[in-house]
Amino acid sequence: MAGIDYTALIPNNVSLHENRRLQRALEDWQPKFLEWWRDMGPDGFQAKEVYLRTATSVDAQGWAKFGYTRMPDYRWGIFLAEPEPGRQVNFGDHKGQPAWQEVPGEYRGTLRRLIVTQGDTEPASVEQQRHLGRTCPSLYDLRNIFQVNVEEGRHLWAMVYLLDAHFGRDGREESEALLQRRSGDADKPRILGAFNEKTPDWLSFFMFFFVTDRDGKYQLASLAESGFDPLSQTCRFMLTEEAHHMFVGETGIMRIVQRACELMRERKTDDLRKHGGIDLRTIQRYQNFHCSVSLDLFGSEISTNAANFYTTGLKGRFEETKKQDDHLLKEAAYTVAELDGERIVTREAGALVSLNERLRDDYIADCARGVARWNEVIKQHGIDFELRLPHRAFHRAIGMFADVRVSPDGQVVSQAEWDAKHGNWLPTEEDKAYIESLMQPVTEPGKFANWIAPPARGINGQPVDFEYVRLA
């Protein structure tokens, strides 16, 4: 595969110049994308120079350069990971066959729907975060949100390339629709519920990228196993960029936790609101909300759609090739949770129809590792408190626990008990008003809002007090 051509109107490593029809389609879409970016991208900062990384290759060992650029001038483009010679379909009914370079006709509609659903999440998160730059806790954090935003924009390009290259007129119409839907719009909402939720503050932003973008990691990793090779190559490179997004979320919360612990020790109280901090119980409530909303993104526990995606070779499991089984799963079983009267129990179900739940389990285990790192910070400060992930059945809107009243520790409760206690479990209006009151911009290099600690180190070897965004 050719290196990335930055002399082209649309940077790419897919030899776009050799396909004039595709090139014209994408060049026609490009100004519409830029118009969407100006209308729905970061508000108030389009003319500012930001210290951003830009992909220079698809080699994970040295794939990016850093430098100042204005976001509308960012060189969005189409980058696929290097092809794997002799790659095969590794699971399902087509296991052992050569990976597909073109869309199999019988799976055309299903594959298009998978690509559109993934593609729709990318502009949605940019729209959700549009106004956050105006309340940044530091220039370091301001730069990080802009880096995330431009890369989400490039991930949209990745899905649009697949649609335009492989789905003809239908694909071009889907590409147009990706720019027409809006996060939270009553008439044209984004496809998945979590991407219509508001992200009104930086605590919500960090939680979003710790839990919701982590869902993106697992969905992309599953699609990277696809027997449709262009989708696999696209997702493999997207995962390279996705790692930084989760880093922003996890370390952002860790820094809020650290600052909370510092204030608790300094002030000898856990009531931090009178001292301008975010207390650990409030962090827990926000975590409960964002985690429960993100768990819904994996879909129903028992899903024939998931089984069909797998059987047809379109979407695999997380780290499919590392699993020691027959990669067919037709006789295999998997443990799922379900409601039995007033108790949550587990039972054996078919492994194929339980693939959503297996992916959710992988995701929960990954989230738990991040929460453990936050708890290590709390422990180091000698504070008797532990953050916990909520039970998988808590506050769910999709699947077998939809609308079942369950406490964060997994106990089925009555409506009356839920009404009495949910304010202890989920962010209250008072919580939201307080967090909003803290959202005052801090834009002097090296300075940070009182509610968040500085990072351990800067970006790309730069000092923490580097001018990551030139606001003058």
C-alpha positions in Angstrom: 0.0 0.0 0.0 1.3 3.5 -0.9 2.3 6.0 1.8 0.0 8.8 2.7 -0.1 11.4 -0.1 -0.5 14.8 1.5 -0.1 16.6 -1.8 -3.6 15.5 -2.8 -6.7 17.4 -2.1 -7.8 14.5 0.1 -4.8 12.9 1.8 -4.9 9.1 1.4 -2.9 5.9 1.2 -5.4 4.1 -1.0 -4.2 5.4 -4.4 -7.4 7.5 -4.7 -6.1 9.1 -7.9 -6.5 5.8 -9.7 -10.3 5.8 -9.2 -11.6 8.9 -10.7 -15.3 8.2 -10.0 -14.6 7.6 -6.3 -12.3 10.7 -6.2 -15.0 12.9 -7.6 -17.6 11.6 -5.2 -15.3 12.3 -2.2 -14.2 15.7 -3.5 -17.9 16.5 -3.8 -18.5 15.4 -0.2 -15.5 17.3 1.2 -16.9 20.9 1.1 -20.1 19.6 2.7 -18.1 18.0 5.5 -16.2 21.3 6.0 -19.5 23.2 6.2 -20.7 20.7 8.8 -17.4 21.2 10.7 -17.8 25.0 10.7 -21.4 24.7 11.8 -21.1 21.9 14.4 -17.4 21.6 15.2 -15.7 23.3 18.2 -17.5 26.7 18.8 -15.3 29.8 18.9 -11.9 28.3 18.2 -11.9 27.7 14.4 -9.3 30.4 13.8 -6.9 29.4 16.7 -3.7 27.5 16.2 -3.7 24.2 18.1 -0.8 21.8 18.7 -2.2 18.7 17.0 -0.9 15.4 15.8 -1.4 14.4 12.2 -1.0 10.9 10.8 2.1 10.5 8.6 1.9 6.8 8.1 -0.1 3.8 9.3 3.0 2.3 11.0 2.2 2.1 14.7 5.8 2.6 15.6 6.0 6.2 14.3 2.9 7.2 12.6 2.3 10.9 13.5 3.9 14.3 13.6 3.0 17.2 15.9 2.6 20.9 15.0 0.4 23.9 15.1 -2.6 24.0 12.8 -6.0 25.6 12.6 -8.7 23.0 12.9 -10.5 23.8 9.6 -7.0 23.3 7.9 -6.5 19.9 9.5 -5.7 17.4 6.7 -8.5 14.9 7.1 -8.1 11.9 4.8 -8.4 8.2 4.2 -5.9 5.9 5.9 -6.1 2.1 5.9 -3.7 -0.1 7.9 -1.3 -2.2 5.8 -3.0 -5.3 4.3 -2.2 -8.7 5.7 -1.0 -11.0 2.9 -3.1 -14.0 2.5 -5.7 -12.9 5.1 -8.7 -15.2 5.5 -12.1 -15.0 7.1 -11.3 -16.3 10.6 -14.8 -17.2 11.9 -18.3 -18.2 11.0 -19.6 -20.1 8.0 -16.9 -18.7 5.7 -14.0 -19.5 8.0 -10.9 -20.4 6.0 -12.0 -18.6 2.8 -9.9 -15.7 1.5 -11.0 -12.4 3.0 -13.3 -10.4 0.7 -12.0 -7.4 -1.1 -15.4 -6.5 -2.4 -18.8 -6.6 -0.6 -20.5 -10.0 -0.9 -23.8 -9.3 -2.6 -25.9 -11.3 -0.1 -24.5 -9.3 2.8 -24.6 -5.9 1.2 -27.5 -4.4 3.3 -26.3 -5.8 6.6 -22.7 -4.6 6.0 -23.8 -1.1 5.0 -25.9 -0.9 8.2 -22.9 -1.8 10.3 -20.7 0.8 8.7 -23.4 3.5 8.8 -24.0 2.9 12.5 -20.3 3.1 13.4 -19.9 6.2 11.1 -22.8 8.0 12.8 -21.1 7.9 16.2 -18.1 9.9 15.0 -19.7 13.3 14.1 -22.2 12.8 16.9 -19.5 13.1 19.6 -18.1 16.2 18.0 -21.6 17.8 18.1 -22.0 16.7 21.8 -18.7 18.5 22.7 -19.2 21.6 20.5 -19.3 24.1 23.3 -16.9 22.6 25.9 -13.9 24.6 24.7 -15.4 27.7 26.2 -15.1 26.2 29.7 -11.8 24.4 29.5 -10.0 23.7 32.8 -6.6 24.3 31.1 -4.9 24.7 27.7 -3.6 21.2 28.0 -7.2 19.9 28.2 -8.4 22.3 25.5 -5.8 20.9 23.1 -6.8 17.3 24.0 -10.5 17.8 23.3 -9.6 19.4 19.9 -7.3 16.5 19.1 -10.2 14.1 19.9 -12.6 16.2 17.7 -10.4 16.3 14.6 -9.8 12.5 14.9 -13.4 11.8 15.3 -13.9 13.8 12.1 -11.3 11.6 10.4 -13.0 8.5 11.5 -16.1 9.8 9.8 -14.0 10.1 6.6 -13.0 6.5 7.1 -16.6 5.2 7.1 -17.6 7.5 4.2 -14.7 6.1 2.1 -16.1 2.6 2.6 -19.6 3.7 1.8 -18.6 5.6 -1.4 -16.0 3.0 -2.5 -18.2 -0.1 -2.1 -21.9 0.8 -2.0 -22.5 3.0 -5.1 -25.4 5.4 -5.0 -26.7 3.9 -1.8 -23.4 4.6 -0.1 -23.3 8.2 -1.4 -26.8 8.8 0.0 -25.7 7.4 3.4 -22.7 9.7 3.3 -24.9 12.7 2.9 -27.2 11.5 5.7 -24.3 11.3 8.1 -23.9 15.1 7.8 -27.7 15.7 8.1 -28.4 14.0 11.4 -27.7 15.9 14.6 -27.0 14.8 18.2 -30.1 15.3 20.3 -32.2 16.7 17.4 -35.9 15.7 17.9 -36.5 15.3 14.1 -33.1 13.9 12.9 -31.3 12.4 15.9 -28.2 10.3 15.8 -28.8 6.5 15.5 -27.6 5.4 19.0 -29.2 6.8 22.2 -25.9 7.6 24.0 -24.9 9.9 21.2 -28.0 12.0 21.7 -27.2 12.7 25.4 -25.9 16.1 26.3 -22.3 16.5 27.3 -22.6 19.8 29.1 -19.5 19.8 31.3 -15.9 18.5 31.5 -16.8 15.8 34.1 -19.3 14.4 31.6 -16.8 14.7 28.8 -14.1 12.7 30.6 -16.7 10.1 31.6 -17.9 9.9 28.1 -14.4 9.1 26.8 -13.7 6.7 29.6 -16.8 4.6 29.2 -18.6 5.5 25.9 -15.5 5.8 23.7 -14.3 2.6 25.2 -17.4 1.0 23.8 -16.1 2.3 20.5 -12.8 0.5 21.0 -14.7 -2.8 21.4 -17.0 -2.2 18.5 -14.0 -1.2 16.2 -12.0 -4.2 17.4 -14.9 -6.5 16.5 -15.3 -4.9 13.1 -11.5 -5.2 12.6 -12.0 -8.9 12.6 -14.4 -8.7 9.7 -14.0 -10.9 6.7 -14.6 -7.8 4.6 -10.9 -6.7 4.4 -11.3 -3.0 3.6 -13.4 -2.6 6.8 -10.8 -4.6 8.8 -8.0 -2.4 7.5 -9.9 0.8 8.2 -10.8 -0.2 11.8 -7.3 -1.4 12.6 -5.9 2.1 11.9 -8.8 3.8 13.7 -7.9 1.9 16.8 -4.5 3.4 16.8 -6.0 6.9 17.2 -8.7 5.6 19.6 -6.2 4.8 22.3 -5.5 8.5 22.9 -9.2 9.2 23.3 -9.6 6.7 26.1 -6.4 8.0 27.7 -7.9 11.5 27.8 -11.0 10.1 29.6 -9.3 7.9 32.1 -6.5 10.3 33.0 -9.0 13.2 33.2 -11.1 11.4 35.8 -7.9 10.3 37.6 -6.8 13.9 37.9 -10.2 15.0 39.2 -10.0 12.1 41.8 -6.5 13.2 42.7 -7.6 16.8 43.3 -10.5 15.6 45.3 -8.2 13.6 47.6 -5.8 16.6 47.9 -8.7 18.9 49.0 -10.0 16.3 51.4 -6.7 16.1 53.1 -6.0 19.8 53.1 -9.5 20.8 54.3 -10.1 17.7 56.5 -13.6 17.2 55.0 -15.3 15.2 52.3 -17.7 18.1 51.7 -15.7 19.7 48.9 -18.3 22.0 47.4 -17.6 24.8 49.8 -14.0 24.5 48.6 -14.6 24.3 44.8 -13.8 20.6 44.4 -15.7 17.6 43.0 -16.3 15.1 45.8 -15.9 11.4 45.2 -19.6 10.6 45.7 -20.5 13.0 42.9 -17.9 11.3 40.7 -19.5 8.0 41.5 -23.0 9.2 40.5 -21.7 10.5 37.2 -19.9 7.2 36.6 -23.1 5.3 37.3 -25.0 7.3 34.7 -22.4 7.2 31.9 -21.6 3.5 32.4 -25.2 2.4 32.3 -25.9 4.4 29.2 -22.8 3.0 27.5 -23.7 -0.6 28.5 -26.9 -0.2 26.3 -24.7 0.4 23.3 -23.8 -3.3 23.2 -27.5 -4.2 22.5 -29.7 -7.0 23.9 -28.1 -9.8 25.8 -29.7 -12.3 23.4 -29.4 -11.2 19.8 -30.0 -13.0 16.6 -28.5 -10.0 14.8 -25.2 -10.5 16.6 -25.3 -14.2 15.7 -25.9 -13.4 12.1 -23.1 -10.9 11.9 -20.8 -13.6 13.3 -22.0 -16.5 11.2 -21.8 -14.5 8.0 -18.2 -13.4 8.8 -19.0 -9.6 9.0 -18.3 -8.9 12.7 -16.2 -11.0 15.0 -15.4 -11.1 18.7 -12.8 -9.0 20.5 -9.4 -10.5 19.7 -11.1 -13.3 17.7 -7.9 -15.0 16.6 -6.6 -15.3 20.1 -9.5 -17.3 21.3 -9.0 -21.1 21.6 -12.2 -22.6 20.2 -13.6 -23.6 16.8 -14.7 -20.0 15.8 -18.0 -21.4 14.7 -19.8 -21.5 18.1 -22.8 -23.5 16.9 -22.6 -26.0 19.8 -21.0 -23.7 22.4 -22.7 -22.0 25.4 -22.1 -18.8 27.2 -23.3 -17.5 30.6 -25.7 -14.6 30.6 -27.5 -12.7 33.3 -31.3 -12.6 33.5 -34.2 -11.6 35.8 -35.8 -14.4 37.7 -38.7 -12.9 39.7 -37.1 -10.5 42.1 -33.5 -11.8 41.6 -30.8 -11.5 39.0 -29.4 -14.9 38.1 -27.2 -16.4 35.5 -27.9 -19.2 33.0 -26.3 -20.9 30.0 -27.4 -19.6 26.5 -26.1 -20.3 23.1 -22.8 -18.7 22.5 -23.8 -17.3 19.1 -26.9 -15.4 20.3 -24.9 -14.2 23.4 -22.1 -12.4 21.5 -23.3 -9.0 22.6 -23.1 -10.1 26.2 -19.6 -11.6 25.7 -18.4 -8.3 24.2 -20.1 -6.4 27.1 -18.2 -8.7 29.6 -14.9 -7.8 27.9 -15.8 -4.1 28.1 -16.8 -4.3 31.7 -13.5 -6.0 32.6 -11.6 -3.2 30.8 -13.5 -0.5 32.6 -12.8 -2.2 35.9 -9.1 -2.0 35.3 -9.4 1.8 34.8 -11.5 2.2 38.0 -8.9 0.2 39.9 -6.3 2.7 38.9 -8.5 5.6 40.2 -8.9 3.7 43.4 -5.2 3.3 43.8 -4.9 7.1 43.8 -7.5 7.2 46.6 -5.7 4.6 48.5 -2.4 6.4 48.2 -4.0 9.4 49.9 -5.2 7.2 52.8 -8.9 7.8 52.1 -11.5 5.2 52.9 -13.5 5.3 49.8 -13.8 3.0 46.7 -15.3 3.9 43.3 -17.3 1.0 41.8 -18.8 0.1 38.5 -22.5 -0.2 38.7 -24.1 -3.5 38.1 -24.8 -4.3 34.5 -28.6 -4.3 35.2 -28.6 -0.8 36.7 -30.5 2.0 34.8 -30.7 0.1 31.6 -33.0 1.0 28.7 -32.1 -1.8 26.3 -32.1 -5.6 26.7 -33.7 -7.8 29.3 -33.1 -5.3 32.1 -34.8 -2.4 30.3 -37.0 -0.5 32.8 -36.2 -3.0 35.6 -35.5 -1.1 38.8 -32.1 -2.3 40.0 -29.7 -0.7 42.5 -26.0 -0.1 41.6 -25.0 -3.2 43.6 -27.4 -5.4 41.7 -30.5 -5.6 44.0 -33.9 -5.5 42.4 -35.9 -2.7 44.1 -39.4 -1.5 44.1 -40.5 1.6 42.3 -41.0 3.3 45.7 -37.4 2.5 46.8 -36.1 3.6 43.4 -37.9 6.9 43.7 -36.6 7.4 47.2 -32.9 6.5 46.5 -32.1 7.2 42.8 -30.8 10.6 43.8 -28.0 8.8 45.7 -27.2 6.8 42.6 -27.5 9.2 39.6 -26.6 12.8 39.1 -29.2 15.2 40.6 -30.2 18.6 39.3 -28.3 20.0 42.2 -25.2 18.0 41.1 -25.5 19.3 37.6 -26.0 22.9 38.7 -22.9 22.7 40.9 -20.7 21.1 38.2 -21.9 23.7 35.8 -20.9 26.5 38.3 -17.3 25.1 38.2 -17.0 25.3 34.5 -15.0 28.6 34.3 -12.3 28.7 31.6 -8.6 28.6 32.7 -6.4 29.6 29.7 -3.1 30.7 31.1 -0.4 28.2 30.2 0.5 25.9 33.1 -2.6 26.9 35.1 -5.5 24.5 36.0 -8.9 24.8 37.4 -9.2 24.2 41.1 -11.2 21.0 40.6 -8.6 19.1 38.5 -4.9 18.3 39.1 -2.3 18.9 36.4 -1.2 15.9 34.3 1.9 14.0 35.2 3.5 15.0 31.9 2.8 17.1 28.8 2.0 16.1 25.2 4.8 14.8 22.9 7.6 15.6 25.4 6.4 19.2 25.8 6.2 20.7 29.3 2.9 20.9 31.1 3.0 24.7 30.8 3.5 24.6 27.0 1.2 26.9 24.9 -0.9 24.0 23.5 -3.5 26.4 22.0 -2.5 29.9 20.8 -5.5 32.0 21.8 -3.9 35.4 21.2 
